[in-house]
Amino acid sequence: MMHTVDMMKAFAPYRGDAILVPGRSGRYWINLSDNQSLDVELGDPSMGGHAGLGLGLALARPDKKVMLFDSEGDIMMSLGILATVAEQAPPNLYHFLIDNGVYATTGGQPVPNADNIRYDMIARGCGYPHAFAFAELDDFTRELPAIMARPGPVFVACKVVPEIENEPIGRRRRWQTRTREQVVVDLRGALAST
């Protein structure tokens, strides 16, 4: 299995000027991002909503790639979003699922049937034209250029080592220091200049 930060380091060179929704993995991405004005976060509580945000951004800005780091906890809260994304078929959406097998944000409770769920097959069954699954960093890194060259929607499930947050949510150091209003202002400014 991969570590989330290693997966994101492999991904980082492909970001370019894409809009990126870091989802629950923002605490890893914040140190890798080279364009935080195009990083869009919902903030807490938003479990189950990241894919919908990514879809909305992809539809609103078909001229920009939109990349999303989702989690299996989010997907399990809203499986219907996979069918909705597939139906809308935004060619600019790249949906990365970070699967650690647990609800890490709330203390590490196991995701039901975590070892047997094939999220890539679920995405393909919902109609995603391209769906992949990786458990090893070398395989992911090798295939990433070809994956990013495909038109979306693309779904990529990555099995990662669980890194559980045991500190109560209210006492955690927030990785996202911008307010929602500032995120919108930054995004509008960055998009207006491109």
Buried (B, 14 or more C-beta within 10 A) or exposed (E): BBBBBBBBBBBEEBBEEBBBBBBBBBBBBBEEBEBBBBBBBBEEEBBBBBBBBBBBBBBEBEEBBBBBBBBBBBBBBBEEBBBBBBEBBBEBBBBBBBBBBBBBBBEBEEBEEBEEBEBBEBBBEBBBBBBBBBEEBEEBBEEBEEBBEEEBBBBBBBBBEBBEBEEEEEEEEEBBEBEEEEBEEBBEEBBEEE
